[in-house]
Amino acid sequence: NEPRGYPRSHPFWKEHPECRGQEGKDTAIAWRRGKEWLETYAMCLSSDPVRRFLREATRDLFSSIPELAGAFVITASEHHTHCYSHLYRIKSKKLDCPRCRDRSPLEMPVEVARAMQAGLDDAGSSAKLAFWTWSWNGLGPNPQKPILEALPSKVILLSDFERGETVQRLGK
């Protein structure tokens, strides 16, 4: 679930304020994980150091463990990650991050994919990255064509069938 944000009180933000993005606040509904989300900052994908971190972390991981076959990545829901990761939970629907507020939320998974794929390529790894579409409906209407059209060609897409139309399978 990349890039994972940190609690507001974490020393990281004092050392790297340029990475700080949307504050977790003003939720419209109670979040399963309690107030943890309310006390975090997202990692801002409009910040070069955050994109560089994702690239370098992916490169280092796959260089250190060459037998690693790949990873799957969740870019919406779960935790407070990028600035738009939980906008649908914010009552005001306003983003406070000055770098991201004029960007489309549909750009965020693409930023993550580009940075991580570049890191994988830097490592010279044949591993694969699989990006899960789970909760992308919180970023934009289905089927999120701008994301699908902009993902790097090497990235595998894992489709989410948990939402949408009701279907019958095995009599249920």
TARAKA-V634031 format. One record per backbone hydrogen bond with DSSP energy under -1.0 kcal/mol. NH is the residue of the N-H (numbers start at 1). CO is the residue of the C=O. If there is no record, write none. Layout:
NH;CO
NH;CO
This chain:
5;80
6;41
8;39
10;7
13;10
15;11
16;12
19;16
20;17
21;42
24;40
28;89
34;31
36;33
39;36
40;37
41;6
42;22
43;81
44;19
47;44
51;47
52;48
53;49
54;50
55;51
56;52
57;53
58;54
59;55
60;56
61;57
62;58
63;59
64;60
65;61
68;65
71;128
73;130
77;85
79;77
85;82
87;84
89;86
90;87
91;26
93;90
101;97
103;100
107;104
108;105
111;107
112;108
113;109
114;110
115;111
116;112
117;113
118;114
119;115
120;116
121;117
122;118
123;119
124;121
125;120
128;69
130;71
131;156
132;73
133;158
136;133
138;135
139;136
140;136
144;141
147;144
148;144
149;145
151;147
155;152
156;129
158;131
172;169
